Amino acid sequence: MGKREKKMKESKVPIIKIGIHRKSVLALWIVLLGSVAFGIYNNVTATDTHTVHETVVIKHEVVDTNRIEAYAKNFIKVYYTWENTEESIKNRVEEMNKYLTTELEKLNASTVLLDIPTSSSVIDVQIWGVTPIEEDVYEVVYTVTQNIVESVFISEQEETEIKKETDEAKKTDEKKETEENVEVDEIKEIVESSYSIRIYMDEVGDMIVIKNPTICEVPNTSSIYDIEGALSNGSVSSSERKEITEFLETFFNLYSGMSERELAYYVKDNKLGTIAENYIYSRLVNPVFDKEDNRIKVSVTVEYLDIHTKATQVSQYILIIEEVNSNYVISDVL
């Protein structure tokens, strides 16, 4: 029995045990517990951080250019208006200085001399544009139309001759009126000129002219944009063109003076409004036809006679024509 137990002990498989008493295992546990503890501590004490996406809003300040234009027009009328009298010229200087800086007051003190032979009045002012130059400073481009009257001075000898001719004229026609002034205002001229000025406007909207009227150019008629005459693309048959032309002639002949109810027979959904004025239909000019599916686009010029001015009134239309219940109607106006 003793031998058997001894044999069994000798044949038993050895088992390796790893316990916490091993230094390596203990070190791993310490690292693991330390990491967990640090994570908990960091989560509790750390400051929350967020990614902030800043949006920069650029505020576009809307400037009331109507005020600037009105101010500019008032200044322009004062600046270009005078009579060749001492009182008028002094009044002009006083009124003009209300708009100018001190520097410009000095600069314009002698622009119109007391002995100037001309008088000027403003017929029209055309503002072409108000452009921001820098903060609170705006450039105004304008055209001013002036009526210039120049006084012609004559000598005593010329005055005597005029009187002599006048006396002779009175003998032949007692009703004839003549002037016997030494100074005769006869030379008149319409002058149109273009300038630019600069105006400063403060926070409360008060303004002052900071740049004197300076000669400049204004927009002219463009020579670049040119449209070739439209041509029919052949998609509309000759019979259709004839029928639609007759329809349009009938319509435009009746159009002036039509009521809304009458207009509804020819035009869908009020696409074309009524005409209050009375015009006399004259003719259609060069209608151009293009077919798009079941719709026909017609570009047409219509001539009317204006009964008030007796001039020809020329209107241009681009019409969409459709056939509804065997009748043509204007379904749209482009």
C-alpha positions, 0 to 999 in steps of 0.5 A, spaced: 500 500 500 505 504 501 509 503 495 502 504 491 501 511 494 508 513 493 508 511 485 502 515 484 505 521 487 511 520 483 506 520 476 502 526 478 503 532 473 506 538 476 501 545 475 504 552 475 501 556 479 501 564 478 499 568 484 499 575 486 505 574 490 509 574 484 512 581 483 510 581 475 503 580 476 503 585 482 506 590 477 501 589 472 495 590 477 498 596 479 498 599 472 491 597 471 488 600 477 492 606 476 490 607 469 483 606 471 483 611 477 487 616 472 481 615 467 476 616 473 479 622 476 481 626 469 473 625 467 471 628 473 476 634 474 477 636 466 474 642 463 469 640 458 472 643 451 468 644 445 470 646 438 467 653 436 466 654 429 465 662 428 461 665 423 463 672 421 457 676 419 459 682 414 454 687 415 453 691 409 450 698 411 445 700 406 446 708 405 440 712 403 443 715 396 437 719 395 439 724 400 446 724 397 443 726 391 438 731 393 443 734 397 448 734 391 442 737 386 441 743 391 448 745 391 449 744 384 443 749 383 446 754 387 453 753 384 451 754 377 446 760 378 447 767 378 446 774 375 451 779 373 449 783 378 453 785 385 447 783 389 446 776 386 453 774 386 454 776 393 448 772 395 450 766 391 457 766 395 453 766 401 448 760 399 454 756 396 458 757 402 453 753 406 455 747 402 463 747 402 468 746 407 473 752 409 478 750 404 473 750 398 470 757 400 476 760 399 478 756 393 471 759 390 471 766 392 473 768 385 470 763 381 464 768 379 467 775 379 462 782 380 464 784 373 462 778 369 458 779 363 454 772 363 448 770 367 447 763 368 440 759 370 440 751 371 435 748 366 436 740 369 441 736 373 442 729 371 445 724 377 449 719 374 451 715 380 453 715 387 459 711 389 462 710 396 470 712 395 472 711 403 468 711 409 463 716 409 465 719 403 461 719 396 463 721 389 457 724 385 457 724 378 453 729 374 451 733 368 448 740 369 445 743 363 445 751 364 442 757 360 447 762 359 445 769 357 451 774 355 450 781 356 453 785 350 456 792 352 456 797 346 459 804 346 456 811 346 457 812 338 454 805 337 448 807 342 447 814 338 447 810 332 442 805 335 437 811 337 438 814 330 435 807 327 430 807 332 427 814 331 427 812 324 423 806 325 418 809 329 417 814 324 415 808 319 411 804 324 409 808 331 407 801 334 414 798 333 417 797 340 425 797 340 430 797 346 434 803 347 439 800 352 446 801 352 447 794 355 443 789 350 442 782 352 442 778 346 447 772 346 444 766 349 447 759 349 445 752 352 451 749 355 451 741 358 457 739 362 459 733 366 463 734 373 464 730 379 464 732 387 465 728 393 460 729 399 462 727 406 456 724 410 457 724 418 453 719 423 447 723 423 446 724 416 449 731 415 453 733 409 458 737 406 462 738 399 469 736 400 471 736 393 470 742 388 466 740 381 471 737 377 470 735 370 469 728 368 466 723 363 459 720 363 457 714 360 456 714 353 451 710 348 455 703 348 457 701 341 458 693 343 451 691 344 448 689 337 442 684 336 442 682 329 435 682 326 431 676 328 429 671 322 423 666 322 426 659 323 421 656 318 417 652 323 411 655 322 407 654 315 405 660 311 398 659 312 399 659 319 403 665 319 397 668 315 392 666 320 396 669 326 398 675 322 390 677 321 389 675 328 394 680 331 392 685 326 385 685 329 387 684 336 391 691 335 386 694 331 381 693 337 387 693 343 386 701 344 380 702 348 378 695 350 375 693 357 378 687 361 372 683 359 373 684 351 381 683 352 379 676 355 377 674 349 384 675 346 389 674 352 389 669 357 390 670 364 390 678 364 397 677 361 396 683 357 393 689 361 388 694 358 391 701 355 387 707 358 390 712 352 387 712 345 391 710 340 390 709 332 393 703 330 397 703 324 401 697 322 405 691 324 412 691 322 416 685 320 413 679 325 417 673 326 415 666 327 418 661 331 414 654 333 415 651 340 411 644 340 404 647 340 406 654 341 408 659 336 412 665 339 411 672 335 416 677 335 412 683 332 413 691 332 406 695 332 406 702 330 400 707 333 399 714 332 398 718 338 392 722 337 395 727 342 402 728 340 400 726 332 407 722 333 408 715 331 408 710 337 412 704 336 411 698 341 415 692 341 412 685 343 414 678 344 408 674 344 406 666 345 400 664 341 396 658 342 390 655 338 384 654 343 377 651 341 380 653 333 381 660 335 388 663 337 389 667 343 395 670 346 397 665 352 403 669 354 407 675 354 415 675 354 
